[in-house]
Amino acid sequence: MILLNSISQGILLGGLFALSAVGLSLAFGVLRIVNLAHGDLMTLGGYLAFITIQHTGMSTWYTFLIVVPAMGIIGYFIQRILLQRALRMGELAPLMVTFGISIIIPNSLVQLFTNNTQQLPVGALATSSIQVNNQISIGTFPLITLGISIVLIVALQQYLSRTKMGRYMRAAADDSEVLRLMGVDHRKVYGIAMGIAFATLAMAGILFGMRQGGVTPYDGSLTVLFAFETVIIGGLGSLWGTLLGGIVLGIAQTVAGQFSPELPLLAGHLVFLGVLAFRPSGLLGKPVLR
């Protein structure tokens, strides 16, 4: 029963990992950009939620309505103004741009807010759980997070499959030159794709902060590691692969935690290295989004 409880907790934790990795997978699948600032942008989303709470007094859940669209708009213009130009300069240029952003964000947050934890209150959900039996309980907040992850992946899947812009993104994932031959403004397609990626990472950043009780400037260095491991385990460019990768990583960490509190991170890294060694494309990896 103890092992079963660890597995169930790992599945729930995997939902949060998957949510953090969706934007990274989308950005790579469409734009072929590895966003090194992904974790720091998640942290920025958490801080924007904190600022919103401070100025409006609203519940943390309502901040999603403001922060997620705001981050989506920021993502669109970062792609159009910075990354689009970098893409024309070669493959390494976008990598250097995102690396620069990953340095600027945490240092700016330290100057503005210090290293202190800024609270993102969850209320009663912080301790609320569903008791399955005497040894297995399911946290309400982690369950909500898993549900959000699944709904988001399904929604993105439908968007990519059923809308004109979604089909343009799939075409860009296959061969961006096709868009130019069709007369489609590929810059707009890339901008919208990055805007969606930023919106999803903002959601993940707020939920990470809520799970931890708050955010600190350097949280991004850890969250980006989880996101990269998740997408690589599941398969770069695969939306459903991010969910599978997150669950595998989550289970590895929670099961290892039953043996020693020092093992969870190591176990996750070992699983990541094992997948990278024996299945480099990931468990569900293919070269295009699906």
HELIX and SHEET records of a PDB file:
HELIX    1   1 ILE A    2  LEU A   31  1                                  30    
HELIX    2   2 HIS A   38  THR A   56  1                                  19    
HELIX    3   3 THR A   60  THR A   63  5                                   4    
HELIX    4   4 PHE A   64  ILE A   78  1                                  15    
HELIX    5   5 GLN A   79  LEU A   83  3                                   5    
HELIX    6   6 GLN A   84  LEU A   87  1                                   4    
HELIX    7   7 LEU A   92  PHE A  113  1                                  22    
HELIX    8   8 GLY A  123  ALA A  126  5                                   4    
HELIX    9   9 THR A  140  ARG A  162  1                                  23    
HELIX   10  10 LYS A  164  ASP A  174  1                                  11    
HELIX   11  11 SER A  176  MET A  182  1                                   7    
HELIX   12  12 HIS A  186  GLN A  212  1                                  27    
HELIX   13  13 GLY A  220  GLY A  234  1                                  15    
HELIX   14  14 LEU A  239  GLY A  257  1                                  19    
HELIX   15  15 PRO A  264  PHE A  278  1                                  15    
SHEET    1   A 2 GLN A 118  GLN A 119  0                                        
SHEET    2   A 2 GLY A 214  VAL A 215 -1                                        
SHEET    1   B 2 SER A 129  GLN A 131  0                                        
SHEET    2   B 2 SER A 137  GLY A 139 -1                                        
END                                                                             
